[in-house]
Amino acid sequence: MGERVAGRRFRWLWGAYAVSVFGTWLAFDAFALIAVIVLHAGATEVALLSASGLAVGAALAVPLGAWVEFRPKRPVLVAADLVRCGTLLSLPVAFALDVLGLGQLLAVSVVVAAADITFNAASGAYLKSLLPPEDLLVANGRLEATMWTATAIGPPLGGTAIGVFGPMATVLANAVSFLLSALGIRAIGGEESQQSRADVPSGPRAHELRAGWRHILAHPTLRPLFLNTVLVNSLIMASAPLLAVLMLGRLGFTPWQYGLAFAVPCLGGLLGSRLSRRLTVRHGRHRILLIAGALRACWPVGLAFTGPGTPGLLLVMAVEFGLITCASAFNAMLATTRLELTPPDRVTRTLTAWSITTKAATAATTALWGGLAALTGPRTAIAVAGVLLLATPLLLPRHERTPHSSTRK
């Protein structure tokens, strides 16, 4: 059974996504690097910058989700790209004028986080309207593969660019990537179908977003998937800065070794995204969703045993490769299942609610695990997160449900 050709309009969307995601990963950890290198911020300030940007950005996205639901999605995508471009460009301008401060860096991270959530929710709804249901898994697999390719290539190139051209090089490149993405989405063309609704909100209303959470929590398949992914993502992301402290501090790895330890395993993302559709055709989506979802939770506990030297570096690479391979296979199927089980008039609100909860939970867990590491040490805190992750497969749905009709209102 061969892959379907998704069409010209999807290829424009895919190209725009590829440009922006490569820019984003090229600028991976750019805010933290600017805070340390340019503003001489300490560990507490960098942690606060990361957690606050996620939390406040998620809060700002709450009223936007419902407002976007009943608007044409393509103009929203273009606007979100242009907002991210303009906001990021303010940083090199302020740096050139020698007026850059931590407050501006925090404000930019908040606006970018809110625009990210809005863009991702609108793009999911637009993708569902753009393609027939049988093309969704192929499309999500291609987007997932693109993301992991960017993850493997972007950070090492970004580190080199910062070393050669200075701390603002990747921020400027990321801003340009959003501008190119906006132009690509603008070029898609075509008419966009709209759902008619008498009570379309005239402006952003936070209470309208409750429909997204209600849909997730009331659905017998989406509810366990939601709880599982929020918990898994939060525990994995909370461990990431602790592993950086462990590797770059106590174990004495150099920055290039640290970057290599996470760039090489991202090739597993390509493998997982390519395998997801083939395995689904052979074994069924529900079975592979369960298996990949369970396996991705088994790897992170191994990071607690990271030691110095080459053996430690190889251990991190092996663990991350296994984690990323399983996660990428799971993510492509999750994205497809989520779209299929959500009516068209609730897609944006559902994806916004999902993203807001994930980012808020990640911010809270990151702060909590920072406190745990201060009391017990980073290795112990990583081990606790890994052990908790082993229990998360219990939240995965045990029974397969028939998708709702896409015409249900």
C-alpha positions in Angstrom: 0.0 0.0 0.0 1.8 3.1 -1.2 1.8 6.6 0.2 -0.7 9.0 -1.3 0.4 12.3 -2.9 -1.0 15.0 -0.7 -1.1 17.7 -3.4 0.3 21.1 -4.2 -1.4 23.0 -1.4 0.0 20.6 1.2 3.4 20.8 -0.3 3.3 24.6 0.2 2.3 24.1 3.8 4.9 21.5 4.3 7.6 23.8 2.8 6.6 26.7 5.0 6.7 24.4 8.0 10.1 23.1 7.1 11.6 26.6 6.8 10.2 27.7 10.1 11.0 24.6 12.1 14.6 24.7 10.8 14.9 28.3 11.9 13.4 27.4 15.3 15.9 24.5 15.9 18.8 26.6 14.6 17.9 29.0 17.4 17.5 26.2 20.0 18.2 27.6 23.5 19.0 31.0 22.0 17.3 32.9 24.7 19.2 31.1 27.4 22.5 31.6 25.6 21.8 35.3 25.2 20.8 35.6 28.9 24.1 33.9 29.9 26.5 35.3 27.3 25.2 38.8 26.8 23.3 39.6 30.1 25.5 37.5 32.4 22.4 35.9 34.0 22.7 33.2 36.6 21.1 29.7 36.8 18.0 31.0 38.7 17.3 33.8 36.2 17.7 31.4 33.2 15.3 28.9 34.8 12.8 31.7 35.5 13.1 32.9 31.9 12.3 29.4 30.6 9.4 28.6 33.0 7.9 32.1 32.8 7.9 32.3 29.1 6.0 29.0 28.8 3.5 29.8 31.6 2.6 33.4 30.6 2.6 32.5 26.9 0.1 29.7 27.6 -2.1 32.1 29.6 -2.1 34.6 26.8 -3.1 31.9 24.3 -6.2 31.0 26.3 -8.6 33.6 24.9 -7.0 33.4 21.4 -8.0 29.7 20.9 -11.7 30.3 20.8 -11.4 33.4 18.7 -9.3 31.6 16.1 -11.7 28.7 15.9 -14.3 30.5 13.7 -11.8 32.6 11.7 -10.1 31.6 8.4 -7.0 29.7 9.5 -4.6 30.8 6.8 -4.6 34.5 7.7 -4.1 33.5 11.3 -1.1 31.4 10.4 0.4 34.2 8.4 -0.2 36.7 11.2 1.3 34.4 13.8 4.4 34.0 11.7 4.7 37.8 11.2 4.2 38.4 14.9 7.0 36.0 15.7 9.3 37.5 13.1 8.8 41.1 14.3 9.1 40.2 17.9 12.3 38.3 17.4 13.8 41.1 15.3 13.5 43.5 18.3 16.3 41.6 20.0 19.2 42.2 17.5 17.9 45.8 17.2 18.1 46.3 21.0 21.5 44.5 21.1 22.9 46.8 18.5 21.6 49.8 20.4 23.1 48.4 23.7 19.7 48.5 25.4 18.9 44.8 25.6 17.7 43.6 29.0 16.3 40.5 30.7 12.9 42.1 30.8 12.8 42.4 27.0 14.1 38.9 26.6 11.3 37.6 28.9 8.6 39.7 27.0 9.8 38.3 23.6 9.7 34.7 25.0 6.2 35.2 26.2 4.9 36.6 22.9 6.7 33.9 20.9 5.2 31.2 23.1 1.7 32.5 22.7 2.1 32.8 18.9 3.5 29.3 18.8 0.4 27.9 20.5 -1.9 29.8 18.3 0.0 28.8 15.1 0.1 25.1 16.0 -3.6 25.0 16.9 -4.6 26.8 13.7 -2.3 24.7 11.5 -3.9 21.5 12.8 -7.3 22.7 11.9 -6.1 23.9 8.6 -4.4 20.6 7.8 -7.7 18.7 8.6 -9.6 21.0 6.2 -6.9 20.7 3.5 -6.7 16.9 3.3 -9.0 13.9 3.1 -8.9 11.7 6.3 -6.9 9.0 4.5 -4.0 11.4 3.9 -3.7 12.7 7.4 -1.3 10.0 8.7 1.0 10.4 5.7 1.0 14.2 6.1 1.7 14.0 9.9 4.4 11.5 9.3 6.1 13.9 6.9 5.8 16.8 9.3 7.2 14.7 12.1 10.2 13.6 10.0 10.9 17.2 9.0 10.8 18.3 12.6 13.3 15.6 13.7 15.6 16.3 10.7 15.7 20.0 11.8 16.3 18.9 15.4 19.3 16.8 14.3 20.8 19.5 12.1 19.7 22.8 13.6 21.4 23.0 17.0 24.9 22.1 15.9 24.7 24.6 13.0 23.3 27.2 15.4 26.1 26.7 17.8 28.6 27.2 15.0 26.8 30.3 13.8 26.9 31.8 17.2 30.6 31.1 17.5 31.3 32.7 14.2 28.8 35.5 13.9 27.8 36.3 17.5 24.9 35.7 19.9 22.2 37.2 17.7 22.9 35.2 14.5 20.4 32.4 15.2 17.7 34.8 16.4 18.0 36.8 13.2 17.9 33.6 11.1 14.8 32.4 13.0 13.0 35.7 12.4 13.8 35.4 8.7 12.5 31.8 8.7 9.1 33.0 10.0 8.9 35.6 7.3 9.6 33.0 4.7 7.0 30.7 6.3 4.4 33.5 6.1 5.1 34.0 2.4 4.9 30.3 1.8 1.5 30.0 3.5 0.3 33.1 1.7 1.2 31.3 -1.6 -1.1 28.3 -0.8 -4.1 30.1 -2.2 -7.5 28.6 -2.7 -10.7 29.1 -0.8 -11.0 28.0 2.8 -14.2 26.4 4.0 -15.8 27.9 7.1 -18.3 26.5 9.6 -21.3 28.7 10.1 -22.3 29.5 13.6 -24.7 32.1 14.9 -22.8 32.9 18.1 -19.3 33.4 16.7 -17.4 35.4 19.3 -16.7 38.9 18.3 -13.4 38.9 20.1 -11.1 36.7 22.2 -13.2 35.0 25.0 -11.5 32.7 27.4 -14.7 30.8 28.4 -15.1 29.7 24.8 -12.0 27.6 25.1 -13.7 25.4 27.7 -15.3 23.5 24.8 -11.9 22.2 23.9 -11.2 20.9 27.4 -14.7 19.5 27.6 -14.3 17.6 24.4 -10.9 16.1 25.5 -12.0 15.1 29.0 -15.3 13.7 27.9 -13.9 11.5 25.1 -13.0 8.0 26.2 -9.9 7.9 23.9 -8.7 11.5 23.9 -8.9 11.8 27.7 -6.3 9.1 28.5 -4.1 10.2 25.6 -4.2 13.7 26.9 -3.3 12.8 30.4 -0.6 10.5 29.2 1.1 13.0 26.9 0.9 15.9 29.3 2.6 13.8 32.1 5.2 12.2 29.8 6.2 15.5 28.1 6.4 17.3 31.4 8.6 14.7 33.1 10.9 14.4 30.0 11.3 18.2 29.7 11.8 18.7 33.4 14.8 16.4 33.3 16.4 18.1 30.3 18.0 21.1 32.2 19.1 18.8 35.0 20.9 16.5 32.5 22.6 19.6 31.1 23.9 20.5 34.6 25.0 17.0 35.2 26.8 16.5 31.9 28.3 20.0 31.5 29.1 20.4 35.2 29.9 17.4 37.2 30.8 15.0 34.4 32.9 17.6 32.5 31.5 17.1 29.0 32.2 20.0 26.5 29.4 21.9 24.9 30.1 20.3 21.5 29.9 16.8 23.1 26.6 17.8 24.8 25.2 19.0 21.5 26.4 15.8 19.7 24.7 13.7 22.3 21.3 15.0 21.4 21.8 15.8 17.7 22.8 12.2 16.5 19.8 10.5 18.3 17.4 12.7 16.4 18.0 10.5 13.4 15.7 8.1 15.4 12.9 10.6 14.7 13.3 10.0 11.0 13.2 6.3 11.6 10.1 6.4 13.8 8.1 8.7 11.6 8.8 6.6 8.6 7.9 3.4 10.4 4.7 4.7 11.9 2.5 4.3 8.8 4.0 1.0 7.8 3.5 -0.5 11.2 0.0 0.9 11.4 -1.0 -0.7 8.1 0.3 -4.0 9.3 -0.7 -4.1 12.9 -3.4 -1.4 13.3 -3.1 2.1 14.8 -4.4 1.3 18.2 -1.9 -1.5 18.9 1.1 0.6 17.6 -0.1 3.6 19.6 -0.1 1.5 22.8 3.3 -0.1 22.1 5.1 3.1 21.0 3.5 5.0 23.8 4.6 2.5 26.4 8.1 2.1 25.0 8.8 5.8 24.9 8.4 5.9 28.7 10.9 3.1 29.3 14.1 4.9 28.2 14.6 8.1 30.2 15.4 6.3 33.5 18.6 5.2 31.9 19.9 8.8 31.9 20.3 8.6 35.7 23.2 6.2 35.0 25.2 8.6 32.8 28.9 8.6 33.6 31.9 10.5 32.4 33.8 9.9 29.2 32.9 8.0 26.0 30.8 5.4 27.8 28.6 8.0 29.3 28.3 9.9 26.0 27.3 6.6 24.2 24.8 5.8 26.9 23.1 9.2 26.5 23.0 8.7 22.7 21.5 5.2 23.0 18.8 6.3 25.4 17.9 9.4 23.5 17.8 7.4 20.2 15.4 4.8 21.6 13.3 7.5 23.2 13.1 9.7 20.1 12.4 6.7 17.8 9.4 5.6 19.9 8.2 9.1 20.5 8.2 10.1 16.8 6.2 7.0 15.9 3.7 7.8 18.7 3.5 11.5 17.9 2.5 11.0 14.2 -0.3 8.6 15.2 -1.4 10.8 18.1 -1.7 13.9 15.9 -3.8 11.9 13.3 -6.0 10.3 16.0 -6.6 13.7 17.7 -7.7 15.3 14.4 -10.0 12.3 13.4 -11.7 12.3 16.8 -12.4 16.0 16.9 -15.3 17.7 15.1 -14.3 20.4 12.6 -15.9 23.2 14.7 -13.8 22.3 17.8 -10.3 21.5 16.3 -8.6 24.8 17.1 -10.0 25.0 20.6 -9.1 21.4 21.3 -5.5 21.8 20.1 -5.1 25.1 21.9 -6.4 23.6 25.2 -4.1 20.6 24.7 -1.1 22.8 24.0 -1.8 25.3 26.8 -2.1 22.4 29.4 1.1 20.8 28.2 3.1 24.0 28.3 1.7 25.0 31.7 2.4 21.6 33.1 5.9 21.6 31.7 6.6 24.9 33.3 5.4 23.8 36.7 7.1 20.5 36.6 10.4 22.1 35.5 10.3 24.5 38.4 9.4 21.6 40.8 12.2 19.4 39.6 14.6 22.2 39.9 13.8 22.4 43.6 14.1 18.6 43.8 17.5 18.7 42.2 18.6 21.4 44.7 17.7 19.1 47.6 18.8 15.7 46.2 21.1 16.4 43.2 20.4 16.3 39.5 21.1 12.6 39.1 18.5 11.6 41.8 16.0 14.0 40.4 16.5 12.5 36.9 16.0 9.0 38.3 12.8 10.0 40.1 11.4 11.4 36.8 12.4 8.2 35.0 10.8 6.0 37.6 7.5 8.0 37.4 7.6 7.7 33.6 7.5 3.9 33.9 4.0 4.2 35.3 2.6 6.5 32.6 1.6 3.7 30.1 -1.2 2.8 32.5 -2.9 6.0 31.3 -3.0 4.9 27.7 -6.4 3.9 26.3 -6.9 0.2 26.5 -9.7 -0.1 23.9 -10.0 1.2 20.4 -12.8 3.6 19.7 -14.5 4.4 16.3 -13.6 8.0 15.2 -16.5 10.5 15.3 -17.8 11.6 12.0 -16.1 14.6 10.7 -19.5 16.2 10.0 -20.7 16.1 13.6 -21.5 19.5 15.1 
